[in-house]
Amino acid sequence: MATNRSRRLRKKLCVGEFQELGFELNLVFQEGLDDEAVDNFLQQFLNEAIRANGLDFVGAEDFGFVCLGKRGSVSEEQRAQVEAWLRNRKELREASVSPLLDVWYPENPVNPA
């Protein structure tokens, strides 16, 4: 595909200055945690770490992708807030949060700010 695209097309394709960033996360729950405890954790995670920061989560209970709840990019500060929230949870044995990456084209490098 041509790399000399109009501003309108770059915006439509979410490339160049319109690149949108998000991050992946992987969760490992403590051994022996029952379904109710996992459900309660997920509800708190969605309310306190995701929605409270204007974010959206797509995935399952142990992995997923976090992006902005509207058009745009997740900031490094928002990513750090979610990571800090996860670090303080006793329900998790491990939580890994990826660096920011392109939401639409994950194989593309992140444009410098």
Sequence and secondary structure as in RCSB ss.txt:
>XXXX:A:sequence
MATNRSRRLRKKLCVGEFQELGFELNLVFQEGLDDEAVDNFLQQFLNEAIRANGLDFVGAEDFGFVCLGKRGSVS
EEQRAQVEAWLRNRKELREASVSPLLDVWYPENPVNPA
>XXXX:A:secstr
  S   HHHHHHHT GGG  EEEEEEEEE TT  HHHHHHHHHHIIIIIIGGGTEEEEE SSEEEEEESSSS   
HHHHHHHHHHHHT TTEEEEEE   EESS TTS     
